[in-house]
Amino acid sequence: MKLRKNAGLSVKDLQAAFGFNAPQAIYKWQNGEALPTVDNLIGLAALLKVRIDDILVLNQPAA
């Protein structure tokens, strides 16, 4: 959600970009309930203007 908001995109924007009929997949991605397919992950990184790692890697506390 943070990356999406930083990119100035709404859930509806992503839904339209991926051609989804409903926004449930986007919400599942945001809530960590599901991961995008590899193809969708590449597209998501491009839309959000971030690296794939930025989407997949959770912020780890400093050791």
Contacts in CASP RR format, 6 or more apart in sequence:
PFRMAT RR
TARGET T0000
AUTHOR 0000-0000-0000
METHOD contacts of the structure
MODEL  1
MKLRKNAGLSVKDLQAAFGFNAPQAIYKWQNGEALPTVDNLIGLAALLKV
RIDDILVLNQPAA
1 30 0 8 1.000
3 48 0 8 1.000
3 50 0 8 1.000
3 54 0 8 1.000
3 55 0 8 1.000
4 10 0 8 1.000
4 11 0 8 1.000
4 14 0 8 1.000
4 30 0 8 1.000
4 48 0 8 1.000
6 48 0 8 1.000
7 47 0 8 1.000
7 48 0 8 1.000
7 49 0 8 1.000
7 50 0 8 1.000
9 47 0 8 1.000
9 48 0 8 1.000
11 23 0 8 1.000
11 26 0 8 1.000
11 27 0 8 1.000
11 30 0 8 1.000
12 23 0 8 1.000
14 23 0 8 1.000
14 26 0 8 1.000
14 44 0 8 1.000
14 47 0 8 1.000
15 22 0 8 1.000
15 23 0 8 1.000
15 26 0 8 1.000
17 43 0 8 1.000
17 47 0 8 1.000
18 25 0 8 1.000
18 26 0 8 1.000
18 40 0 8 1.000
20 26 0 8 1.000
25 34 0 8 1.000
25 36 0 8 1.000
27 33 0 8 1.000
28 34 0 8 1.000
29 35 0 8 1.000
29 36 0 8 1.000
29 44 0 8 1.000
35 41 0 8 1.000
35 56 0 8 1.000
36 44 0 8 1.000
41 52 0 8 1.000
41 55 0 8 1.000
41 56 0 8 1.000
42 52 0 8 1.000
44 55 0 8 1.000
45 51 0 8 1.000
45 52 0 8 1.000
45 54 0 8 1.000
45 55 0 8 1.000
48 54 0 8 1.000
48 55 0 8 1.000
END
